[in-house]
């Protein structure tokens, strides 16, 4: 799913790209799935980008997902 798998996300543009990939995979409920992964560590079908999603949470905070 991600071309940056295992790499550090260094820009907001890269973070938005990961979120766009999640949206394409899961549809309009992608934020619910991401938030669930952040809260529980269970990323389900997003396991391929779990590292990147955790970096996004750590770098930008969970409130960033609401934007």
C-alpha positions in Angstrom: 0.0 0.0 0.0 2.7 2.5 1.0 5.8 3.4 -1.0 7.3 4.8 2.2 6.9 1.6 4.3 9.4 1.6 7.1 10.6 5.1 6.2 10.3 8.2 8.4 7.5 10.6 7.3 9.1 14.0 7.3 6.5 16.3 5.7 2.8 17.0 6.1 2.5 16.2 2.4 3.8 12.6 2.9 1.4 12.2 5.9 -1.5 13.4 3.8 -0.5 10.9 1.1 -0.7 8.0 3.6 -4.1 9.2 4.8 -5.3 9.5 1.2 -4.2 5.8 0.6 -6.2 4.8 3.7 -9.2 6.7 2.4 -9.0 5.0 -0.9 -8.8 1.6 0.7 -11.5 2.1 3.4 -13.8 4.7 2.0 -15.5 7.4 4.0 -15.0 5.6 7.4 -11.2 5.6 7.1 -10.8 8.1 10.0 -12.7 5.8 12.3 -10.4 2.9 11.4 -7.3 5.1 11.9 -8.5 6.4 15.2 -9.3 2.8 16.4 -5.7 1.8 15.4 -4.3 4.7 17.3 -6.3 3.9 20.4 -5.8 0.1 20.5 -2.8 -0.7 18.3 -5.0 -2.9 16.2 -4.7 -1.5 12.7 -6.7 -4.3 11.0 -6.6 -3.9 7.2 -4.2 -0.9 7.6 -1.4 -3.1 9.1 0.7 -2.3 6.0 0.9 1.3 7.0 0.7 1.0 10.8 4.3 2.4 11.2 3.4 5.4 9.1 0.1 6.0 10.9 1.8 5.9 14.3 4.4 8.4 13.1 1.6 10.7 11.9 0.0 10.4 15.4 3.3 11.0 17.2 4.3 13.9 15.0 1.0 15.8 14.5 -1.2 14.5 17.3 -4.6 12.8 16.9 -6.4 16.1 16.5 -4.7 16.5 13.1 -6.9 13.7 11.7 -10.0 16.0 12.1 -8.6 18.5 9.6 
